[in-house]
Amino acid sequence: MNLENIKIGITYKNYKSLCEILNEPIKTGKSKQLQLEDWNRYFNYNKNGNKFVITEIFDTPKSKVDNRSNNGGNNTSIISDYMRNWIEIALESDGQIDGSASKIIRDMNLVIDDFSNAYYNFDDCFTDCTSIEKQFFLDYCDTVMNSYKQRLKRIISNLVEYGDFMYKEYYKVSFVKEGKNGEFFATDDIEDLETIDKIDKIKNQLEVSYGVSDNSKKWKLYCDRKKSKQFYDDFIQQVRKLLKRDEITNCYKSMYLFSFDYHADVDENFDNQKFWNAQKKLADDKIQTVFNKTNRIYNPMEYGKYIKVPKYKLEDISQDMIEDCKEMVVISNQLN
């Protein structure tokens, strides 16, 4: 690497031109990301679109950190590696990824095809279950999906930071529409930045009114199903008012990731068996996560004090229901 050719405060028009100046190879995909991360050992830079601005050059390179998942680095596990590989292949094949986080996760085959049907139509899919088992199942599905969504957002943020991508988030609204053969569900995309900002503000202000003062406390809202349902009903009502459309039944964020002429850098040595083992462990771990949930109740023995009690008892959840929960996660190569 030839650091003598770069200067602090100078703007370089794009990645390729900076590679030429540094005498570095031009790479793609994950190799490019690792290269850009390695550059941070030698100098700091800010990105403005495709442009690079050098902000600091180090006299002595920083120590190299091994980030491989099996070496205790910052990799978020082989499940994240699988998701990253899937995105790389999809971008090379179609040039884009578009849809809600839940849809993308289903497309990745991390959860079974019937996941949404089981979640939204529980009573039609399961019989002889108690109300507490139903709540346990729904909490489990929420916990699993939220775990995947957090990984997905980290991966996309990382791709956008180190690659040449166009990324945006927009809202989709669902509504009932009249057709020749009767009513059917349809969707519209809300891409106007001003309207997106207004919907974001509605959601943020509503979260504050429900006691969520910052992102780290959102779990307090979404871990309580009754409270989260009321929150969502209030959110839809305000979106209807904003858009002046009483027919809206749903409103959710979608992701759009686009790249021109993308060349994937897929890990050819990906350990599929290790991935399936990790999926099985995730399914087991999330069962325990749900059992660890607590309810906050008033302490009759001490005025003004509250105590936490377990939300679920082991004896109230049948082994059949636990197995039904685990089966929502794909834990074998059953799709091939």
Secondary structure, 3 states (H helix, E strand, C coil): CCHHHCCCCCEECCHHHHHHHHCCCCCCHHHHHHHHHHHCCCEEEEEECCEEEEEEECCCCCCCCCCCHHHCCCCCCHHHHHHHHHHHHHHHHHCEEEECHHHHHHHCCCECCCHHHHHHCHHHHCCCCCHHHHHHHHHHHHHHHHHHHHHHHHHHHHHHHHCCCEEEEEEEEEEEEEECCEEEEEEEEECCHHHHHHHHHHHHHHHHHCCCCCHHHCHHHHCCHHHHHHHHHHHHHHHHHHHCCCCEEEEEEEEEEECCCCCCCCCCCCCHHHHHHHHHHHHHHHHHHHHCCEEEEECCCCCCCEEEEECCCHHHCCHHHHHHHHCCECCCCCCC
